[in-house]
Every structure is written in structure tokens, then in C-alpha cells.
């Protein structure tokens, strides 16, 4: 059961990190906030994104033998990136929930 | 010929991708299905829908089953052509070696062996002096599975992805190997011609025109799963490199190889030849218990994955027991060899060297013996991303050229589009059609497996004819209605397969998910339903009328599109 919990944590961390890394691009930020005149706080978004990306790797290592964990992590990144890309193209507003004021820079 | 590296790479990417993309599509799609080959087997052979079990007792269960094993008639005929005189009656041939193989996903067990023959080979260099026998047994009852029951997952979809089931001169293996090599070149050239790998990492704009949105999807599915694409093409080549693609040990270096084999046997204490002195067989179960004890001692407690015996009934006979690699990225390994007549340990394989461990990881990550359901599904997803990448590649090829071809009266785009329909929707139709046939044909039909294969190829052939017949609009820069029609048919057939499974076996989803949970069958049914939903969604999207205005837009845009940009 603990393994499953770690894997769920890895999935969540991977999706969040990909979300933030995407929002660090101004084009994607504007897809999520089309009306707003705000800009992304790029540095913070990228830093948090990379931290969570590393965290998801740690969670994968907690769940499995390292040889297996590395495969799970690499594949998870592909799925997370694809999911974020699909959210951006179909339901961009949904990504607002991962954007606290901390990540907003004033235009 | 080209002014820049990007242009020359673009040429390689486009034309090699087009020619071998059709093959790669087969590798990716059937490769994705192979992740769940055993589960598809359960769906296709309802008699085997019970829980997987570890290797059963050899002494009590397997030993009597081997006595029923018969030489394979096809291999008998093939061997007869290679030897002097006629082969003896198959009933009289003596089993000289045997094996049993199982995984954590197998309720049934694969067994086989080699039968000795007295005939001399026509070619003195031919050392293949035996006939093979193979069977699938139900270890619970000790019964052999009907030979006519084709294991659609592991004996059809799985070999499809690495051999195209074209076994003449191993042609399929060579075509797939070439495709894997070209795919590696395609990945490198793709990276070179893609200008905005990071900036467009998350970019998919379905609201843009078909060319642009397909290019987005092509780039995105190629880039996000790049490690997967690279490692699967590369490890595919690694897996077959030594015995098929570069078989130097069986060609140029054959004498050296044979000498090494003998020396190695001597060094390991495993007799290369029989002694000619009859000897009994000690308890194999005791040997298995000893092997498990030794694995546990090395902190690698596990189950038996592979068991083999050589020189059966001879003083030099030995039993080899290998551990199943379910808990790591590995194949069967940690072999321990026993003297068959006494049960004493002859040799315990030492831990792998660094090179051998790397090889095991590379082949293991592709062959997936591991017990990790999430990683299995992630692999399916990776395979489907690869399929999307190739399919959008075909669309790009056609969209970029069809307006020009329409003006010139060329049929190029039309042909490529028809082939794309055949390898995208047509291929899935063939696979689902085979499942439908599997449920419609009676279980006791003679040659049922052959019929299923014939239906598979026929559905695929008909899908091609349909795509070609409906393709004329492409020559006028319009869309081929076959895309939509085949999507609709696919949706209907997928639902049909789920319904037929219910009607013919009584295993409906409420039962297989809730009341009498059996995920192998439930998973196939649910995947078929998802396939149907996606197919109907695609058909609905493709119904959107393409107005003359849109076509004119496409024509004028195509004049402007000169490069992948």
C-alpha cells in the first residue's frame, strides 16, 4: 500500500511540475489567463517546476527498485507533459488552480 | 543537393519516415498490445480464465504431462527435408531435453522439448539433430490446451510487432530491424529539423489548420516520449543483434563459437554430451526447494521462471533452474544447475558482471518480465504516443503535398493517404476483427487459429481496398471519407467484441470488475470500449463539413508552405 501512495505522490508531483514549467512560458500563461494583463513569475515557476520534477523522481525511488523507478519516472514525465499539453489546448482555465499569486508578476 | 543541414535532414526524415513509417506503425501498435499479451490470451481462450500460478510441482504435475508431449508435425516435416532417409514414427522418438516456462501473469504453462532422431544430416555441418515439441498446459488439471486455440496476444500480436508474422527467410525480422534503425535516424533528424523543442514542448493547437495542428501533435508526441522512442528502437536492435542481425557466432566465427561452447560446458561442469549410461531422475521438487533456499540466502527470494533438463535419462543429465525476474528489470536468471540423477548442485551461476547487467537491463526494460502494472500502462501509453507521432507524420506528408498534386494531376498524396488509412484505422480494425472472429467461431472448430489469422489479414486487406476505393477526393485536395467510415466501423466492431464476449462466455463487465473480479478480461473489454469511444469521437469530428472555402484556404496555404515550419 505504501508503494501505491508513493506512486500516486509521484504522479501528482510530475503533473504539477509539468504544469508550472508550461506556465513559465508566456504563450501558455496567456492561454490560462487570457483576460488578465498579468505575466508569469518565470523564475519562481521554473524553480518550483524543477523541484517538483526532482521530487517525483524521489517518490518513484521510494516506491520501487532503482532500475524500475527510473523507467517509471521517465514514462511518467511523458504522460504528465502530454496531459498538461492537452489541458492547455482543451481546458486551459483548469490550470488556474495551480497558480497562486506567488507565481504572478505584475504587467 | 541541399543548402543546409536542416534541409538534408528534412529529406531523410520525410522519405525514410514515409517508407518505413508504415512498418513502425505496426511495431508501435502491436508492441503496445503486447504489453498485455497474456491478458489478451485469456480473453481469446475462455477456458484459461483463472488466476496465474507459480511453476507447479515437477514430480507430481509436470512429469506425467511431458510423457504426452509429441513432436511438432511442422517441425517433423522441416527436419525430414534436412536429413538422409525418412524419420521414424513420431510416437517412437525419445525426448532428450525439456523446458517449462511461466511468468507471474500466466495461469497456463508453456512446455517443450527436443526429440532425438537417428538420421544423419544431408549437410554434415548441420548440427540440428532433433525435432521440437511444444505445448501449453493447464497446470491445474494437467490437460494440454487444444492446438487450434491460437493465443492471439502472445502468439499473434506479440510476434507481429517484431516479425510482422512474415517468417519466410525471417523477412519480417529484417524489415522491422531496418525500420528500428531508420527510426533512430528519424529521431536524430527530427531533433535537428525541429527548431523549438523547448518552446513548443507543451504546444498543441487543434484550432489551427490541419497541417499546423498535426505538426504540433507530431512534434509534441515525438518530444515528450523521446526517451521511450529512443530506448525501444535501440533495445529492439540489441535484443536481436547477436542472433539475427549480426550472427557472427553462427557464421564467421562458428568453429570458435563451438569450441567455446564446449570449453564453457567443461568449465561449468555441465556435460556437453550424454555419457550413454542410463540413469534415473532424482526429485526435481527437492532441487527447486534448494534453488529457492539459495536465492533467499542471496536476499533474492523468488519463484521459478524457467526450468530445463538436458540429456534426459542419462548419467550426464542435468537440471537447470532459473529465477523469474518479476521484481526487477530483468529476465529469468540466477541459474542453479543440479545433477539429474542425484540432485546435487553442480554449479550456481555467479552474480552478473557489469556488462552483463547492462545488457540485462536493456533487454529487460523492453521485454517487461516485471510485475508493475502502472509501468505496463505507461508503456502502452508510450507506444500509442509513438503511433500518434507516426500517424500525424503521414497526415503532414499528405497535407503538404496534396494541393500541389491536385494541380499537377499526380496521384502521390492519394496513394500515401490510402496507405495511411490502412495502417491507422485499418490495422486496428484487423486486430479488433480478429477478436470478433475469435468469439464468433466455435471453440472446437478444426483449425480455428488458422481461420482467425485468415480473417485478420482479410479485414486488413479489405480496409486497404476500401481506403483506396474512397481515395479519389485526395487527388482533388479534399479529404478521404474512408477515415471517417473506418472509424465508425471500428467503434461498432469494438462494442460488438465486448458484447460477444458477454454472450459467448457470460463474462460481462459487472461480473469481471465487481462480482467475480478478473482484471485480464475486464481490462481487454474496457480497452475495447475506450477504443470505441475514441473511434466514435473521431468519426463525429471528421463529419464536420469541409466547405469549399476551407478547401480553397488549404489550397492557398499550401502554396505558402515550403518547409516544415
Interface residues (C-beta under 8 A of the other chain):
Chain A: X7 X18 X21 X22 X25 X27 X28 X64 X65 X67 X68 X71 X72 X74 X75 X76 X77 X78 X79 X81 X82 X84 X85 X86 X88 X89 X90
Chain B: X199 X201 X202 X203 X204 X205 X206 X220 X221 X224 X225 X227 X228 X327 X328 X329 X330 X361 X364 X365 X370 X372 X374 X375 X378 X379 X381 X382 X385
